[in-house]
Amino acid sequence: NAGVTQTPKFRILKIGQSMTLQCTQDMNHNYMYWYRQDPGMGLKLIYYSVGAGITDKGEVPNGYNVSRSTTEDFPLRLELAAPSQTSVYFCASSYFSGTNYEQYFGPGTRLTVT
Amino acid sequence: GDSVTQMEGPVTLSEEAFLTINCTYTATGYPSLFWYVQYPGEGLQLLLKATKADDKGSNKGFEATYRKETTSFHLEKGSVQVSDSAVYFCALSDLNTGGFKTIFGAGTRLFVKA
């Protein structure tokens, strides 16, 4: 299993440009998440999904959009990039069974907006 | 709302020293508690977890005990190695409400010198 994969690894955007961060998991997990990690800070939840066709906002959703058309894929869209969106973005997936719960993280995408 | 507070880093230790990273939490329900580790250039990975009061999570020589009376989940290791150098995140998730949202602390960077 590849686990959670993210592309690209690095990206530089100009202000106002758009892009999609890709995320795919091959563990058949229902739950998927997008986080951003700013320097010296913990992870902030942007959006999450509890299954195909179902998404919901997290703590910091402004400026982002998501879709979940399949169990495997959970892309994150930035429509009008702003410097405040410079961050490292992590996608994660998880299963939930009784008290068994663990999030599996991708390697991250480092995004710089200038 | 729920929150997690970790001791600020960085923490710098010599090899074979004893490690403690403090973590306290506030939660309205009965959360499960986690420690995640992030090695340079990688995503987070689960280190250990505890799902109820007085549970002890352990893995790779690391331990943490869920203390409800002090709302704490401190991470300890008796003898650190250079390879333990990483960022450590304390986190909580209320699995009774589906566990969709995990709250992460800000992270504590650990440097271990040979």
Interface residues (C-beta under 8 A of the other chain):
Chain A: V4 Y31 G40 M41 G42 L43 L45 Y48 V50 D56 G58 F90 A92 S94 F96 T99 Y101 E102 Q103 Y104 F105 G106 P107 G108
Chain B: V4 S32 Y36 G41 E42 G43 L44 Q45 L46 K49 T51 K52 F89 S93 L95 G98 G99 F100 K101 T102 F104 G105 A106 G107
